[in-house]
Amino acid sequence: MTNNSEPLPLDVVQVFMRVAESASFTRAAELMGMPRTSVSAAVQRLEALLGARLLHRTTRRVQLTPDGEAFVQRARELLADAEELRQLFQYGPAALQGRLRVDMPVGMARNLVLPRLPQFLQAHPALQIELSSTDRRVDLVGEGFDCVLRVGPLTDSSLLARPLGRLPLINCASPAYVRAFGVPQSLHDLATHRLIHYLPGLGARSPGFEYLDESGQTRLVPMAGALTVNNSEAYLHGCLAGLGIIQAPEPAMRPWMDRGELVEVLPDFRPAPMPVSLLYAHRRLPRRVQAFMDWLQDIMAPYLSSGTAAPGAFSATAPG
């Protein structure tokens, strides 16, 4: 017999939502720092209170039932309302509380966010931030991220996006490479040059050298290359070692160029600039997430007005 008159505890609803979003009791437990048995018990308690089965459980996966899908939609609104209510009369730096889980490209985390993060946390001392920086495209919902900064084309139409601008790309080589192979003067010269190939998944076919033609269309020139990499650090340092030409964000390359460790080649044949966006899953964001996204946009604003980004802020790589 169920006890439908008992109020729904918000912490139990939050546990269920994390299970639903990650489709895994084990993953939800890891994300929330709880024992798996506690997560399972919380979901069972919620189902008992509601008198409804919310999840199909198998040995391999967890899937929402129709009742579970309906509950998720209302629970999302409930938790957002609870967050707003909790902070309704909170003012000042301590008003923002809780944990933020965010992801961004390696170069942006290292060069833009981390140097300024002490000031943000000083202004909001009750926040805790989990910062992921990786070259792979994380699963925002499945891995429990509040927001991610994405460099490159957007492919997941189920997510909401805040466009921040476009990131210009240039073609770079090292002085050692130029001494060995010369400076290409035209696209035809690329037949005797080497490209460092960047592929997120090794074993795929490289598109080659990319450039914008006079009509604004992206064109490809197949190129040879002795090195293929799958992360931004190897991409940059392979270029510094003289192993080939790379096509990378101009702001990230600027410090190396200013020191004479890299030079631009074929400036008239640059690739198309890459869009930069903040992605999030729900239209009603907790105040802490909104504040972080606004802060991130603010510190980038001086560099994004013309569609560029902060010097050194982004990974020396293809879309992130």
Order of alpha helices (4+ residues) and beta strands (2+ residues): alpha-alpha-alpha-beta-beta-alpha-beta-alpha-beta-beta-beta-beta-alpha-beta-beta-beta-beta-alpha-beta-alpha-beta-beta-alpha
